[in-house]
Amino acid sequence: MLQGNSRSDYFKKRRETIGQFSVSVPREKLIALDEKLKAKGQTKTAWLNEKIDEEIGK
């Protein structure tokens, strides 16, 4: 039982600080982005965070 509570507490705290961002895009664009990011050694999460920072002026 303690593990279950620990897990649920972890995710509850995570939801307080982390949000989800999900959109549908044409598959061709997604494949092209995946290939470009793979060549750069960058994850989609890191790339999106970088783009968001650019947009909000961080």
C-alpha positions as CSV (number, residue, x, y, z in Angstrom):
1,M,0.0,0.0,0.0
2,L,2.8,2.4,0.8
3,Q,4.2,2.1,-2.7
4,G,0.9,2.9,-4.2
5,N,0.5,6.0,-2.1
6,S,4.1,7.0,-2.8
7,R,3.4,6.7,-6.6
8,S,0.2,8.6,-6.4
9,D,1.8,11.3,-4.3
10,Y,4.6,11.5,-6.8
11,F,2.2,12.0,-9.8
12,K,0.1,14.4,-7.8
13,K,3.1,16.6,-7.1
14,R,4.3,16.2,-10.7
15,R,0.9,17.5,-12.1
16,E,1.3,20.6,-9.9
17,T,4.5,21.6,-11.8
18,I,4.4,19.7,-15.2
19,G,1.7,20.2,-17.8
20,Q,0.9,18.2,-21.0
21,F,1.0,19.7,-24.5
22,S,-0.3,17.5,-27.3
23,V,-1.3,18.4,-30.8
24,S,-1.9,16.6,-34.1
25,V,0.3,17.4,-37.0
26,P,0.6,15.9,-40.5
27,R,2.7,12.7,-40.3
28,E,5.2,14.0,-42.9
29,K,6.0,17.0,-40.8
30,L,6.4,14.9,-37.7
31,I,8.7,12.5,-39.4
32,A,10.8,15.4,-40.8
33,L,11.0,16.9,-37.3
34,D,12.0,13.6,-35.7
35,E,14.7,13.1,-38.3
36,K,16.1,16.6,-37.8
37,L,16.1,16.3,-34.0
38,K,17.7,12.9,-34.1
39,A,20.5,14.3,-36.3
40,K,21.0,17.1,-33.8
41,G,20.8,14.7,-30.8
42,Q,17.9,16.7,-29.3
43,T,14.7,15.4,-27.8
44,K,11.2,16.7,-28.7
45,T,10.8,17.9,-25.2
46,A,14.1,19.8,-25.2
47,W,13.3,21.3,-28.6
48,L,9.8,22.4,-27.5
49,N,11.1,23.9,-24.3
50,E,13.6,25.9,-26.4
51,K,10.9,27.1,-28.8
52,I,8.6,28.1,-25.9
53,D,11.4,30.0,-24.2
54,E,12.0,31.9,-27.5
55,E,8.3,32.8,-27.7
56,I,7.9,34.0,-24.2
57,G,11.3,35.8,-24.2
58,K,13.3,33.8,-21.7
